[in-house]
Amino acid sequence: MDTYKAVKTQYDDLKLRLLELETLKEQARRAWHKVEYDDKKTYKELSDADNNVYNMRKSVKAVAHKLVALEHKELGTPMRKLFREYGISTLTIKKLLKEAGVAYLRPTMVQWFPIGTAPRDGTKFLALMSTSNIEIAFHTDGEYGGFRVDSYAPPMINEDWMEYWMPLPKPPALGEKKDD
């Protein structure tokens, strides 16, 4: 079973190798132009460079397809961000998720995020503490700035005490009847 970290490393290595091959291809193309299209050896080098770049792009695309499903599953990365980062259409991403047996996480679905991405503008959020408690927390600025949790005494806490965060759910609309 591939892990996200291993596949991401493989993807980064392939992208670096692709960049090197594209540089070699550009050098071969320039050499081909210098000899005014007459040298068969230079033409062969350019042709080989084209083939290498083409094959490497296919490899990068295959690993990116594997990576998209793992990143969506393990990190909950939204499809729009995956589309921008890897250049894979959202329809293809949905197909890849289905093939990998990964459930599509809808953007409205509540999910936990790493605490390093928590809002620092005073917005209240749910914080999963290292003690497995869930608390309502927020960040304040100023002389005594930092994260605060009202149920703690003192309310100021260290960011290391929190593991994950998620936005507070929206309250139900007023006037809705409760199901008994």
Salt bridges, closest charged atoms under 4 A:
ASP2 OD2 - LYS66 NZ 3.41
ASP12 OD1 - LYS8 NZ 3.75
GLU20 OE1 - ARG17 NH1 3.22
GLU22 OE2 - ARG57 NH2 2.62
GLU26 OE2 - ARG29 NH2 2.27
GLU26 OE2 - ARG30 NE 3.23
ASP48 OD1 - LYS44 NZ 2.99
ASP50 OD1 - LYS25 NZ 3.18
GLU85 OE2 - LYS8 NZ 3.65
ASP141 OD1 - HIS139 ND1 3.74
GLU159 OE1 - ARG120 NH2 3.19
